[in-house]
Amino acid sequence: MSPDPSMSGVVKRFRTMAILAGIMSLLLWFVDLPVAYLFDNESWKAKVAWIPFVHGWIYAVYVLTALQFASKVKWPVMKMLGLILAGTLPVASLIMERKVVSQYS
């Protein structure tokens, strides 16, 4: 039996957004926040000011793709919420991406 092409697209979209959300979360936690709160350098702050803005948009799209994926595979609400919350921690979305890809690809 061949894989469901619509499922392949959902997994690819989720995978892309999980990786982007993970990268942006790492940048937010380990670049933007330290510069904003630990260093008194306005030049540095100006250079990283884009990070929270981009992270917010990436996370919003991540949530939509996570909802789409979870509804496609008929996950229960609590598991779906866990997938959404994984995008809030620096490495969790990357871990979930690996689990989803290994199980559904």
C-alpha atoms as a printed R data frame, in Angstrom:
    type eleno elety resid chain resno      x      y      z
1   ATOM     1    CA   MET     A     1  0.000  0.000  0.000
2   ATOM     2    CA   SER     A     2  1.390  3.448 -0.919
3   ATOM     3    CA   PRO     A     3  1.543  6.217  1.678
4   ATOM     4    CA   ASP     A     4 -1.270  8.742  1.786
5   ATOM     5    CA   PRO     A     5 -0.008 11.798 -0.170
6   ATOM     6    CA   SER     A     6 -2.089 14.197  1.922
7   ATOM     7    CA   MET     A     7 -0.511 12.755  5.069
8   ATOM     8    CA   SER     A     8  2.948 13.246  3.583
9   ATOM     9    CA   GLY     A     9  2.185 16.939  3.011
10  ATOM    10    CA   VAL     A    10  0.894 17.386  6.559
11  ATOM    11    CA   VAL     A    11  4.015 15.763  8.017
12  ATOM    12    CA   LYS     A    12  6.311 17.866  5.795
13  ATOM    13    CA   ARG     A    13  4.539 21.083  6.817
14  ATOM    14    CA   PHE     A    14  4.714 20.150 10.487
15  ATOM    15    CA   ARG     A    15  8.357 19.141 10.156
16  ATOM    16    CA   THR     A    16  9.292 22.443  8.514
17  ATOM    17    CA   MET     A    17  7.477 24.531 11.081
18  ATOM    18    CA   ALA     A    18  8.785 22.489 14.039
19  ATOM    19    CA   ILE     A    19 12.367 23.013 12.879
20  ATOM    20    CA   LEU     A    20 11.815 26.730 12.268
21  ATOM    21    CA   ALA     A    21 10.061 27.136 15.626
22  ATOM    22    CA   GLY     A    22 12.911 25.302 17.356
23  ATOM    23    CA   ILE     A    23 15.555 27.488 15.735
24  ATOM    24    CA   MET     A    24 13.659 30.676 16.528
25  ATOM    25    CA   SER     A    25 13.060 29.530 20.098
26  ATOM    26    CA   LEU     A    26 16.784 28.888 20.536
27  ATOM    27    CA   LEU     A    27 17.537 32.352 19.153
28  ATOM    28    CA   LEU     A    28 14.948 33.910 21.446
29  ATOM    29    CA   TRP     A    29 16.125 32.165 24.623
30  ATOM    30    CA   PHE     A    30 19.868 32.234 24.042
31  ATOM    31    CA   VAL     A    31 20.439 35.388 21.980
32  ATOM    32    CA   ASP     A    32 17.592 37.892 22.335
33  ATOM    33    CA   LEU     A    33 16.770 37.434 26.019
34  ATOM    34    CA   PRO     A    34 20.381 37.543 27.262
35  ATOM    35    CA   VAL     A    35 21.090 40.636 25.152
36  ATOM    36    CA   ALA     A    36 17.896 42.309 26.364
37  ATOM    37    CA   TYR     A    37 18.295 41.523 30.058
38  ATOM    38    CA   LEU     A    38 21.972 40.850 30.787
39  ATOM    39    CA   PHE     A    39 23.853 43.355 28.647
40  ATOM    40    CA   ASP     A    40 23.552 47.110 28.654
41  ATOM    41    CA   ASN     A    41 24.283 47.594 24.963
42  ATOM    42    CA   GLU     A    42 21.645 49.360 22.874
43  ATOM    43    CA   SER     A    43 23.450 48.522 19.634
44  ATOM    44    CA   TRP     A    44 23.195 44.794 20.365
45  ATOM    45    CA   LYS     A    45 19.554 45.147 21.384
46  ATOM    46    CA   ALA     A    46 18.752 46.870 18.087
47  ATOM    47    CA   LYS     A    47 20.469 44.103 16.119
48  ATOM    48    CA   VAL     A    48 18.414 41.321 17.725
49  ATOM    49    CA   ALA     A    49 15.090 43.191 17.949
50  ATOM    50    CA   TRP     A    50 13.726 41.185 14.988
51  ATOM    51    CA   ILE     A    51 13.997 37.850 16.817
52  ATOM    52    CA   PRO     A    52 10.870 38.064 19.046
53  ATOM    53    CA   PHE     A    53  8.799 39.431 16.160
54  ATOM    54    CA   VAL     A    54  9.788 36.617 13.771
55  ATOM    55    CA   HIS     A    55  9.514 34.034 16.551
56  ATOM    56    CA   GLY     A    56  5.929 35.127 17.242
57  ATOM    57    CA   TRP     A    57  4.853 34.694 13.621
58  ATOM    58    CA   ILE     A    58  6.702 31.384 13.238
59  ATOM    59    CA   TYR     A    59  5.104 30.070 16.433
60  ATOM    60    CA   ALA     A    60  1.625 31.089 15.242
61  ATOM    61    CA   VAL     A    61  2.111 29.134 12.012
62  ATOM    62    CA   TYR     A    62  3.629 26.242 14.008
63  ATOM    63    CA   VAL     A    63  0.447 26.095 16.119
64  ATOM    64    CA   LEU     A    64 -1.711 25.934 12.992
65  ATOM    65    CA   THR     A    65  0.378 23.173 11.430
66  ATOM    66    CA   ALA     A    66  0.448 21.264 14.738
67  ATOM    67    CA   LEU     A    67 -3.357 21.501 14.910
68  ATOM    68    CA   GLN     A    68 -3.646 20.349 11.311
69  ATOM    69    CA   PHE     A    69 -1.320 17.395 11.903
70  ATOM    70    CA   ALA     A    70 -2.913 16.362 15.206
71  ATOM    71    CA   SER     A    71 -6.422 16.515 13.762
72  ATOM    72    CA   LYS     A    72 -5.341 14.543 10.671
73  ATOM    73    CA   VAL     A    73 -3.966 11.702 12.822
74  ATOM    74    CA   LYS     A    74 -6.878 12.049 15.268
75  ATOM    75    CA   TRP     A    75 -4.820 12.708 18.378
76  ATOM    76    CA   PRO     A    76 -6.713 13.400 21.618
77  ATOM    77    CA   VAL     A    77 -6.898 17.008 22.794
78  ATOM    78    CA   MET     A    78 -4.286 16.609 25.558
79  ATOM    79    CA   LYS     A    79 -1.741 15.120 23.156
80  ATOM    80    CA   MET     A    80 -2.539 17.928 20.705
81  ATOM    81    CA   LEU     A    81 -1.927 20.507 23.453
82  ATOM    82    CA   GLY     A    82  1.393 18.851 24.250
83  ATOM    83    CA   LEU     A    83  2.397 19.179 20.612
84  ATOM    84    CA   ILE     A    84  1.455 22.867 20.632
85  ATOM    85    CA   LEU     A    85  3.290 23.517 23.905
86  ATOM    86    CA   ALA     A    86  6.385 21.803 22.508
87  ATOM    87    CA   GLY     A    87  6.864 24.916 20.384
88  ATOM    88    CA   THR     A    88  7.411 27.032 23.491
89  ATOM    89    CA   LEU     A    89 10.562 25.281 24.722
90  ATOM    90    CA   PRO     A    90 13.851 25.632 22.842
91  ATOM    91    CA   VAL     A    91 14.412 21.978 21.970
92  ATOM    92    CA   ALA     A    92 10.987 20.385 22.500
93  ATOM    93    CA   SER     A    93  9.654 21.143 19.010
94  ATOM    94    CA   LEU     A    94 12.775 19.553 17.516
95  ATOM    95    CA   ILE     A    95 12.254 16.428 19.643
96  ATOM    96    CA   MET     A    96  8.587 16.238 18.630
97  ATOM    97    CA   GLU     A    97  9.545 16.705 14.984
98  ATOM    98    CA   ARG     A    98 11.796 13.636 15.194
99  ATOM    99    CA   LYS     A    99  9.059 11.574 16.880
100 ATOM   100    CA   VAL     A   100  6.404 12.607 14.352
101 ATOM   101    CA   VAL     A   101  8.640 11.965 11.347
102 ATOM   102    CA   SER     A   102  9.798  8.562 12.620
103 ATOM   103    CA   GLN     A   103  6.247  7.459 13.373
104 ATOM   104    CA   TYR     A   104  4.286  8.946 10.443
105 ATOM   105    CA   SER     A   105  6.708  8.999  7.486
